Amino acid sequence: MSKGKNSKKKKVTYIDDGRTIADMSGVGKKKPEKKLDNLDRPKSDFKSQWNTYWSTVKMMLLPMLVVIGIICVAFGLMYLLM
């Protein structure tokens, strides 16, 4: 059945905590929990960033060489056929 004329709509409460993306997790009776801002997070040092970078490069080195090899073989075949 349809709603009657006496039914009222719930009022939506929006809380602005300064984020650029809409996050409605804080809406309700409980207070939103405090989250770390960018200034509160510990800074990573150059050595840990360098180790992370090289571990990623080592992980992707073999797949990159395989793809380059496939491209070279395909180019060689096309060159010979033309």
Beta strands, then each sheet from edge to edge (+ up, - down):
end
